[in-house]
């Protein structure tokens, strides 16, 4: 067969084969029965009923490719994904010269591909295929645990599957409700307790557009302190808090996969979005876009251990968050960070904080400026002291 997908289909059909070889009549009969059963599960009509919509008539292109082209494509892709997860979990199933597992970057690339919106397979198809090719005594964990493997490579934090604030895969997330991998990873990130959003955001312009809050450098000039929320504190990456002049942001990683992941998860949110519920990733990237204008902002967040920059270049990270907002639609009535941005804006507008920000920006924006300001202040103090000292005898 040749291709990785066909090789995995072949292995899937040979699972628990009663025959010893391909020429064995019982083995051939068993594989044909299994193939027919799998095809029934993933037939277009079955997928349409399961996904809650009527399967449309095949168009002219589908007819040219043949009536079974869609089913064949889904079968190959599903077998590839299931066997890929099996072999990742149990290395003893791999061939010594397996081209996928010999090189780590290929595995990561496949995980990235599984997160692309256009590559999503119905989750129930993968689950049924896994169950049909597994025995009760199989050493594999449940499929829901295998499905965590590619997601672990994309998560913004490492502790989501153990976090008490995120949704537990085996408890609060119903397997039957998972549509596909992208839906699964979205559900994992969503906080277990969804807060009540304000009826209207406090930061729109008169024309309905959003006002971005101050960036990191401006906030520091206004006296705002930054604090990373560690992974051990078990909260969602979305749970940002500003109290008593301290902005607390959960620590998260930025890697080469982050932009691909965020672009696809944001696109998915735009498709499924409910105007009465927060679009968590969309709102989160808007908030970060507000905080980050330049590489200096990224450098400050890295210095506070809020961003773990595995990507390496601070300028690239700043550019990434600034570009993620293109084409993004925000909903004022459910914007998740409305109250946080309101508090930050109010803090920066206080008279003393504005004066302090101006002082730091004008006279302490660099080490040399700070030294010059301190030296000038020292000389002014000496001059005043000398003047006062010379005037004291005149009043005796």
Beta strands, then each sheet from edge to edge (+ up, - down):
strand 1: 225-229
strand 2: 241-243
strand 3: 246-250
strand 4: 252-254
strand 5: 307-309
sheet 1: 1+ 3+ 2-
sheet 2: 4+ 5+
end
